[in-house]
């Protein structure tokens, strides 16, 4: 009813009854009444720098897009909320920055501009998901390509979503019309102009100072990976400059500590090595009989022997002198690039400080945002063509979102499955920001508007839509009830996590980069093993470098080895054994991801 007061609404004639809603709005109400009823109050959070989220959900044909975007002369909640927020800000220095994107199937598109552009989801250095458009490359100013072709210094920058300044309500007309005209539509089981994609529109409070500082910071952050990549390539080339190939030998354990490179006269060249660690040797009487390292040491009356891969010095026409010259040039290149990386990082730190100062000295509303999510209509589709797959993609992402709501509604430390769909990955920063998010520890409120149809033919779809909304209501209620306790639990857990050694993290990133892992996949693995990086390093070395704990001391870039399942050392203390057992258990899923990468690579 138009003048109804907020009260809990229980939908009867269902088993069990559906409850949890705070209001029921009749079909004669206008969008303006809907806005004033459900979304005007949460805007006060935006004025304090927080986030207000509106989700429009329902069965296909329920009127979701009409409510959010509007139709004809009737403005949608997107326009009405921005109009009201601009009135509340009442400042020449503050304005809104608007972005709009859609998720169609498994693709993300930027809707602003003359034509929509396909985008990618990327993970930045802080582990935050960002939406970026096509990449553009340009030569970095003042830095030439490596003299030996060891590296290039092309800066590859992927722009974020295109944005439009909104200083007056009229600026929104273009955005609203562009979203309607460019958004994917198609035929559902109920009508032929159904929105077949999820639309996400965001309005953020910014100032000119914040905008300028943000753009400068993004440019600097785009340059650092190019320089770091160049430095990594030069470091990797250092081994190729000095060595060429390797030979596997049996070497005295005492000699291994003193001989850094090259083959020693006392080394025993291995002819073959079996899976049970037995080997045959070259130039030894009876060397064709496979024996273990211990058995060979006993037969030859030698000290303890160990299998060692020995890099062979590279041969140059100029002999050792030319080899040393190449080595020196490589080191000088490393020093130069390291200096450039450090200088650029200092500029980044300065830019971050400038941005932080612009935010802290400005209005408390800076960074506040409105997010509108016009979800594609759920649809029970029994057609057997491409339209069915379209509906399946929509229903799949909606199911993942529901599971995230379900997880958030429970008092548990288990993480919601945000990573299982692109829709939930994008929404995570608004629904449950992590410790690296700029929205962390700031207010957040979410409202779901469930659009239902009075048609009796859609009874089942209506009931399912209401149950979906009930799940959201439970999540919102639990979040309010557990906000303080949940924060205490998370902070307590974080305080107990051992801070990782930066050198360990650097080595792990180097290992996974060599193994063709993306930055995103590496970040996921590091997050999974947070607090247990040392054990993860042992596992990674064993898997990719063929290095077992307390067996090989790596002094150079290790040679490639056949991948084997890591063998746990015996004789560990009770605590260490349990911890490593946990690594093995958790490592199962990581290995599945690794196998997938190997297949795709």
N, C-alpha and C positions, 0 to 999 in steps of 0.2 A: 504494500500500500504506500501511497506517496508520502503520507504523514506518519507512517509507522515509526515507533521508537525502536532503537536497537534492542534486540532481545534474542535469546537463543531460539532457533527454529529447528523443530524436529519433524522430519519427513516420515509420515506414518505409512501404513499399508505396505511395508517392506519387512523382510525378515533377514537380519535384525533391523530395527529402525535406524535411519541415518540421521545423525545429529552433528553438532559442532559448528554450525553456521551462526553468524551473529545478525543476520538480517535477510529479508526476502523482499525483492524489488519487483513490482508488477510490470507487465508488458506495456502499460500506458505511460511509464516514466520516460523522460527524456535523458539524453546523455549528460546534460548539465546536472540534473537531479542525482543521477548515479555518481557523478564526480563529487558533488557536495556531500553525498551520503557516505561514500566509502574512501575517498582518496584526498580530501582536502586536509584533514587533520594530520596525516603522515608527512605532509610537506613541511611541517615545523621541524622535523628531523633533518631535512635537507638544509634548512637555514642554519643548522648547527654543525654542518659538515658531514652529516650522515647520508644514508642511502634509503630511498623509498622504492620498493619494487611492486609492480602490478602485473599479475598473471591473469590472462584471460583464457579460460579453458572451457571446453564443451564438445559435444558431439557435432559432427559436421552439419552446417546449416543452422547453428544456434545463434548466429549474429555476433560473433567475437570481433571480427574486423570492423564491423559497423560501430561497435562500442569503443574500440581503441582508436581507430583512425578516423571514423566518421563516414558519412555518406551524404552526398549532395550538399545542402546548406547546413546540415546538422554537424557540428564539430564533435570530434571524438575526444576521449579523455586525454590523449596525448596533447592536443592543442589547448584544452581547457587547463590542464595542469601547468603547462609552460606559461600560459597567460597569467595565471594566478601567481606563479613563482616570480615572474618578472615584476609583477606589481609589489610583491612582498620585498624583493631585493631593493627596488627603488634606488638604484645607484648607477651613475654614469661609468664607474670603473669596473663594474661586474657585468658579465653577460653569460649566456648559455652557449655551450658547444654541443651541437647535435650530431649524432652518428646513427646510421641505420644499416642493418644487415639482415640477411635471411639465410636459413639453413634448409636446403632442398636436397633430400636424399642424404648423401654423405658429403655434400659440397657446401661451401660458405660463399656468399656473394655480398659485395658492397653495393647498396642500392642507391647511394647518392651519386650525382653526376649525370652526364648525358646518357651514359650506358652503364649497366651493372657490370662489375668486374669480379672475376673469380678470385677468392682469397685463400690463404693458408692459415692454419693455426700453428703458432710457434711458441716455444718456451724460452723466456729470456734468462739472463744469468741468475735471477732471483727465483727461478722456478715458476714464474707467473705466465699464464697463458695469454698471448696477445694475438690479435687478428691482423694479418699483414697482407698487403696487395702484392702485385708483381715486383720482382727485384730489379734494381737498376745498379749498374757497376760503373765506377769511374776510377781513374788513376789518382792515388793519393798525392797531394801536393808536397813537393820537397823530398820525396822518397823514391829513389830509382829502383828498378828491378835488380835482383841479385846479380853480381858480376859473373857468376858461374851458372846463372839460370836456376839457382837453388830455390828462388821464391819470387812471387809476384806480389805487388802491393795494391791490387785492385780493391777498392772499398765497395762492398756489396750492401746496399741499403734497401730494405723492403719497407715502403711507407705503410703506416697504419691505415685504418679506415678513414676515408675522406670525411671531412667534417664541415659544418656550416655554422657560422656565427649567428646566434639568435639574440637580437637586441630589442626586438618588438614582435608582437604576436604575428604580424603579417609575414615575417620571415619564415614561419612554419608552413605556409601554404604550399611552397615548392616541395618541402619534405613530405608532407602528407600525400600530395598528388603523385610524387615520384615513387613512393612506397606502394601505392595502389597500382600504378601502371606497370611497374617493373617486377612486381612480385609474381612468383609462379602461381598460376591458377589452373584448374582443370576440373574434370568431372569426378564427383564422388557418387556414392550410392543414392544421394538425396537430391543433388542439384548440379548444374553444369558450370557454375562460377565459384567453385570452392577454392579457398586458399590451400594450396598443397605444400606450403612451407611454413616454418616457424619464423616469425619476424621479431627482431630485437631492436628496439629504439632506445637510445640513451641520451639524456640531457645532463650535462655537467656544468657546475658553476665554476667559471674561470675569470681571470683578469688578464690584461695585456702583459703585465710583468710575468705572470705565471706561464702564459702561453709562450712568450719569448724564451724564458729560461728552459722550458720543457723542450722546445725545438732544438736549442743549442745542445742540451744534454743528449738528445737522441742522435744528433750528428756525431758527437764524440764517441758515444757508445757503439756506433756503426763502424768507426775507424779502428777501435781496439782489436776486434777479432782479426782484421786483416793483418795488423802488425804482429799479433800473437801467433797467427798461423805462419807468417813468414819466419818468425823466430823458431817455431817448432820445426819447420822444414829444414832450416839451416842446422839445427841441432841433430836432426835425423840424418842429414847428409854428412855429418862429421864422421860417422862410422864408415860410410861408403868411400870417403876420401882416404881413409887410412887402411881399410881392410877390403878383401875380396874373397868371399867364400870362407869356409871353415872346415875343420876336420874334427871328428870325434875320437877322443883318446881316453886311455886309462892313465890317470896321473896321480902321483903321490899327494895325499891330502896336505902334507906340509908344504909341498912345492906350490900348490894352488894359491896359497896366501902370498907368495913372493913373485910368481911369474904373472905378469899382467896381460901380456899379449904374445902371440906367436907360439910355435911349437918348440918344446924343449927336447934335448937329446934323450932324456930319460923317459919321455912319453912313449906309451905303447899304443900304436894306431889300431883302432877297432875296425875289423873287417865287416862284421855283422852283429846285430843286436836283436835278441829274441824277446817275445812278450814277457817271458818269465825272468827277465833281467840277466840272461846268460849271453855271453858274447864270444866271438872268435877274434883272434889277433893276427896282424900281419908281421912277418919276419921273426916269428917265435917258433921254436921247435915244438910241435904238438899244438900249434895255435889254432888248428881247424876244429878242435874239440871244444864245444861250447861250455863255458864255465862262468860262474859269478865273479864279481870283482874280488870278493873275499877269497874265493878258491884260487884265483890267479895270483893274488898277493902271497898266499901260503906256498903255492908251487914255486914261485920265482923268488921266494924269501925276501920280499919287499915289504915296506911299511904299508899301512892302509891305503888302498887305492879307491878312486872314485871316478865315475864317468864325467868327462868334461868336454864341452864343445869349445874348441880353440879357434878364434878368428885368425885368418892368415893375412899377413901384411900385403898390401896392394903393391904390385910391381909398376914402377914408372921408368920411362926412358932415362930420366935424369937421376935414377937411383934414389937412395935414402934422402939425399938433399932436396930433391923435388918433392918427395913425400912430406917432408917436414915443412916445406914452404906452403903446400896445400893445406896442411893442418893449421898453420899460423893464420892463413887468410880466412879460413873458416871460423877460427876463434875470434878474429877481429870483427868479422861480420856479425857474430853472435853478440859481442859487446855493443856494437853500434845499434843493433835492433833492440837489445834489452834496454838501452838508454832511451830509445824512442818510445817503447812501451811504457816505461816508468814516467816519462814526461807526459804522455797522453793520459795515463791514469791519474796523474796529479791534476790535469785539466778537468777530468771527469769529477774528481773529488771537489774541486772548486765549483764546478757547475752544479753539483748536487747541493752544495752549501748555499749557492745563490738561489736555487729553487726553493730550498727549505726556508730561507730568509724571506723570500717573496710570499710564501704561504703563511708563515708565522706572523709576519708583520701586516698581513692583509686581513680581510674580513674572515670571521669564523665560518662563514658559509662556503669558502673556497674548498673545492673538492667534493662538495655535496652533490648528489646525483639522483636523478629519477630514471628508473629503468622500466620499460614497458615490454612485456613479452606476450605477443599475440600468437598463441600456440595453434598449430594446424589442427583441424578437427579430427578427433578419433573416429575411426570408421571400421565397422565390421564388413570387410570386402571379400566376397566369394567369387569375384571375377577372376578370370584366368589369363589376363594379359598384363601389360606393363603397369596398368593402373593398380593392379593388386599389389605389385612390388612397391609402388609409390605409397600405398596405404600401409603396407608392412613396415616400411622405413619410418613413417610417421608414428605408428603404434609402438615400434621398438624404442624410439627416443623418448616417447611419453612414458613408457614403462620404466626406463632407466631414471627419468626424473621422479617418478613415483617412488622408486626404491630409495632415491636420495632423500625424499621427504620422509619415508619410513624410517631410515637410519637416523635422520635428524630428530625424529620424534621420540627416539628411545634414549634413555639415560645410559649411554655407553661410550667408550673411547674408540670404538670401531669406526673407521673412516667411511663416510658415504661413498658409493661407487661413482664419483664424478667423472672418472677417466673413461667410463665405458661408452660414452657418446659425446659427440662434439657439442651438442646442445648443453649438456650438464657441465662440460669443461668450461664453456663460456660463462655459464651462470654461477659457477662456484664462487667467484670473487664477490658476488653480491649476496649469495645465500650463506656461505660459510667461509669467509676469508681466512687464509692461513697466516702464520706469523710474519711472512714477508710482504703481505699485502698492505697497500697504503690505506685500506679501509679497516685494517685490524684495530680492534678496541674502539671503534666508532659505532654510533647508533645505527641500527638497521631495522626496517619494518617492511613486512611483505603482506600484500593483500591478494587473495585470489577471488576473481569474479567468475562464477560458474554460469555460463550461458546455457539455458535449457529451452527446449521447444515445447509448446503446449500440445503438439501433435501426438495422438495416441499411438501412431505407428512407430514413434521413436521412444516408446516407453522404456525398453531395455537400455538403449543408449543413454537416456536421461538418468536412469538409476545408476548406471556405471559412472557417469560424469559426476553425480552427487557423491558417490563413494570416493572418487578421486579427490574431490574437494574436502571430504571428511579427513582424508589422510593428510592433506596440506594443513588443515586446521589443527590436527593433532601435533604436527611438526612445529607449527607456530607457537602453540600453547606450551609444548615441552621446551622450546627454545627460551621462551620468556621465563619459565619456571626454573630452568637449569642454567641460565646465562652466567650467573655469578659462580655457581658450583662448577660448571663446565670449564670456565676460564681458570679457576683455581686448579682443577685437575690437569688441564693442559699445561699450565705454568709449572706445576709440580713435576709433571713428566719431563718437561723440557729441562728443568733444573737438574734432574737426575741423569740426563744424557751426557756422557763424556764428550767433551769438545774434541773434535777430530784434529789430528796433526795436519797442518796445511800441506806438508810434504807428502803425506800419505794420500791426501785427496788429489794432489797434482799427479802422483804416480798412477793412481787408479784411472784418472781421466786419460792419461797417456796410453795405458794398457787398452782401455775400451775404444779409444780412437784408432789405435793400431788394428783392433779387431773389427773395425768398420761399424761401430755403434754410433748412433746419432747423439747429439747433445741431449735431446729430450730423453732418450732411452737411458743414457748414463745418469741423468738426474733422477730418473725413477729408481734405478738400482741403488744409488747413494741414499735416497730417501728411505728405501726399504731397509737398508742396513745401517741406519743412523745410530751412532753410538757403538757400532761393531765394525768400524772401518778397517781396523788392523786385521781382524779375521777375514774380512772380505778381500783384503790385499793378498793374504796368503792363498786364498782360493783362486783369485784371478791370476796370480803368478803361476800357480800349478796348472791351471787350465790353458793359459795362453802363452806362457813363457817356459813351461816345462820345469819350473823351479819348485822344489819341495823344501819345506821348512827345515832349517838347520842342515841343509845338504849342499846348496850352492850359494855362494856369495857373488852377487852380480856386481861387476865393476864397470861393465860396458853395456851398450844396448844389446840385449840378449838375442840370440839367434832364434829363428822360428823353429818350433818343435811340434811333433805330432800331438794332437790334443788327446789327453787322457783324463779320465775321471780322477779328481784329486784323492790322494790316499791320506787319511788322517794319521797323525803320529800317535804312537802308543806312549803310555807312561805319563799322561797328563794328569794334572790335579783334577779333583772332582769338578770344581767350578769351571775350569777351562774346558774340560771335556764336554760338559753340558752345553756351554756356550757354542763350541764348535759344532756340536750335534744340531743345535738350533740353526746355525748357519747352513748346514747341509739340508735341513728340512725346508727352510725358507728359500734356499738356492734352487729348489726344484722348479718353482715357477719362473725364476730368473733364467734358468737354463732353457725353459721352453721358449722364452722371449729370444734368447740367444740363438736357438735353433732356427727360429723364424727369420731373424736377421741374416743368418748364414744362408738360408734358402733364397731369400730375396737378393742377397749380395751376389 
